[in-house]
Amino acid sequence: MSRLTVFVCAALLLATAGCTLDSLFVSFVGPGRKEESFSGTRDRTEATLAAALTRLDIKFVRRQNGEEVRLIGRTKGEKAFALVLQEQKKDNGPRTVVGIEWDKEADEGFWLYLVQALLQPMPTQPLPRVDERPIGFVPDSHLTPERIHGGVQ
C-alpha cells in the first residue's frame, strides 16, 4: 500500500470517529484557538474581560475591525494572546463568542480564569456598605457608652 493510500484511509477512519484534520495538525502549527459562547452583548462581555485583565494587572490594547473586537496583551508569564469577541444575535437574546489566540505557547490556566470570570461576572451595582443603616434607624437609648482608652465610644 502506498503512503497516500494509508493517509487517506487514516483520515477517513478519523473522520468517521469524529475527528477533523485540523485537530491532527494542532501540534504542528501551534496551540490553536479556543472559543466559547457566552450570554450577553459584546460590550458587556468586553467590560467583564477588561475588569478580569485589570485584576490580574495585565495591560492590553483594544482593536476593533467592524463587528470584531480584539483585546491584545501578554500574560504575566510573557505569553502573547489576543482575545477575539464577536456578538451573535439569537432569538433568546444576544450572545458573544470569545476566542483566544496564542502567539506561541498557550496558558490554559489563564484561559480558564477568563472563562470563570465570564460565567460569574462582577455585579453591575455596587454592593451595599456594611455600615449603612436603614432609614429611620434609631439606636437603643438604654445603651450606655463605653470608655475605651480614655475616650467615649
C-alpha positions as semicolon CSV with decimal commas, in nm:
position;residue;x (nm);y (nm);z (nm)
1;M;0,000;0,000;0,000
2;S;0,131;0,346;-0,082
3;R;0,172;0,621;0,176
4;L;-0,105;0,826;0,012
5;T;-0,349;0,537;0,045
6;V;-0,254;0,490;0,411
7;F;-0,301;0,862;0,479
8;V;-0,641;0,871;0,306
9;C;-0,757;0,561;0,496
10;A;-0,637;0,709;0,826
11;A;-0,814;1,039;0,753
12;L;-1,138;0,858;0,667
13;L;-1,113;0,649;0,983
14;L;-1,056;0,958;1,199
15;A;-1,335;1,150;1,024
16;T;-1,568;0,859;1,092
17;A;-1,463;0,870;1,458
18;G;-1,550;1,242;1,473
19;C;-1,203;1,394;1,439
20;T;-1,111;1,662;1,188
21;L;-0,788;1,721;1,005
22;D;-0,746;2,046;1,198
23;S;-0,712;1,855;1,523
24;L;-0,436;1,642;1,367
25;F;-0,220;1,943;1,283
26;V;-0,260;2,145;1,605
27;S;0,065;2,013;1,748
28;F;0,249;2,111;1,428
29;V;0,117;2,467;1,384
30;G;0,091;2,588;1,745
31;P;-0,162;2,589;2,025
32;G;-0,455;2,691;1,803
33;R;-0,762;2,886;1,902
34;K;-1,010;2,811;2,176
35;E;-1,351;2,970;2,187
36;E;-1,664;2,969;2,398
37;S;-2,003;3,135;2,363
38;F;-2,141;3,346;2,650
39;S;-2,476;3,516;2,700
40;G;-2,473;3,895;2,683
41;T;-2,374;4,172;2,448
42;R;-2,023;4,217;2,316
43;D;-1,986;4,542;2,511
44;R;-2,084;4,376;2,840
45;T;-1,854;4,080;2,773
46;E;-1,570;4,315;2,682
47;A;-1,619;4,509;3,007
48;T;-1,611;4,187;3,210
49;L;-1,291;4,072;3,035
50;A;-1,130;4,415;3,079
51;A;-1,208;4,402;3,453
52;A;-1,064;4,049;3,479
53;L;-0,745;4,154;3,298
54;T;-0,714;4,461;3,519
55;R;-0,750;4,244;3,833
56;L;-0,453;4,042;3,703
57;D;-0,264;4,369;3,634
58;I;-0,235;4,281;3,265
59;K;-0,203;4,568;3,021
60;F;-0,385;4,523;2,692
61;V;-0,469;4,710;2,372
62;R;-0,817;4,720;2,218
63;R;-0,853;4,691;1,841
64;Q;-1,182;4,696;1,654
65;N;-1,237;4,582;1,299
66;G;-1,603;4,612;1,207
67;E;-1,806;4,396;1,445
68;E;-1,499;4,216;1,582
69;V;-1,310;4,342;1,888
70;R;-0,965;4,218;1,988
71;L;-0,801;4,263;2,328
72;I;-0,429;4,205;2,277
73;G;-0,179;4,161;2,558
74;R;0,073;3,942;2,740
75;T;0,022;3,726;3,045
76;K;0,248;3,760;3,348
77;G;0,438;3,465;3,204
78;E;0,507;3,674;2,888
79;K;0,276;3,467;2,667
80;A;0,121;3,685;2,394
81;F;-0,255;3,647;2,343
82;A;-0,543;3,802;2,154
83;L;-0,899;3,776;2,283
84;V;-1,142;3,792;1,990
85;L;-1,503;3,896;2,063
86;Q;-1,788;3,862;1,815
87;E;-2,152;3,926;1,901
88;Q;-2,423;3,698;1,768
89;K;-2,791;3,790;1,761
90;K;-3,006;3,500;1,875
91;D;-3,379;3,459;1,935
92;N;-3,319;3,417;2,308
93;G;-3,101;3,729;2,335
94;P;-2,752;3,839;2,239
95;R;-2,455;3,605;2,279
96;T;-2,086;3,676;2,240
97;V;-1,831;3,430;2,109
98;V;-1,497;3,480;2,283
99;G;-1,191;3,320;2,129
100;I;-0,833;3,325;2,244
101;E;-0,538;3,307;2,005
102;W;-0,185;3,247;2,130
103;D;0,134;3,362;1,964
104;K;0,334;3,052;2,056
105;E;0,259;2,874;2,381
106;A;-0,086;2,862;2,543
107;D;-0,161;2,930;2,910
108;E;-0,456;2,706;2,994
109;G;-0,490;2,846;3,348
110;F;-0,522;3,200;3,215
111;W;-0,798;3,094;2,972
112;L;-0,985;2,909;3,247
113;Y;-0,965;3,219;3,470
114;L;-1,120;3,432;3,195
115;V;-1,396;3,176;3,129
116;Q;-1,478;3,168;3,500
117;A;-1,488;3,548;3,509
118;L;-1,736;3,546;3,220
119;L;-1,952;3,278;3,380
120;Q;-1,964;3,468;3,711
121;P;-1,934;3,836;3,617
122;M;-1,891;4,106;3,877
123;P;-2,216;4,274;3,987
124;T;-2,305;4,588;3,794
125;Q;-2,434;4,770;4,102
126;P;-2,207;4,829;4,399
127;L;-2,266;4,607;4,696
128;P;-2,428;4,781;4,995
129;R;-2,188;4,903;5,260
130;V;-2,195;4,716;5,585
131;D;-2,217;5,031;5,794
132;E;-2,524;5,169;5,616
133;R;-2,825;5,175;5,843
134;P;-3,187;5,152;5,732
135;I;-3,390;5,471;5,705
136;G;-3,542;5,563;6,041
137;F;-3,272;5,378;6,238
138;V;-3,262;5,497;6,599
139;P;-3,002;5,350;6,829
140;D;-3,127;5,200;7,152
141;S;-3,131;5,476;7,412
142;H;-3,087;5,236;7,703
143;L;-2,729;5,152;7,597
144;T;-2,457;5,335;7,784
145;P;-2,139;5,450;7,612
146;E;-1,825;5,256;7,697
147;R;-1,491;5,408;7,782
148;I;-1,205;5,286;7,568
149;H;-0,856;5,430;7,621
150;G;-0,995;5,742;7,781
151;G;-1,247;5,813;7,504
152;V;-1,616;5,752;7,468
153;Q;-1,728;5,506;7,206
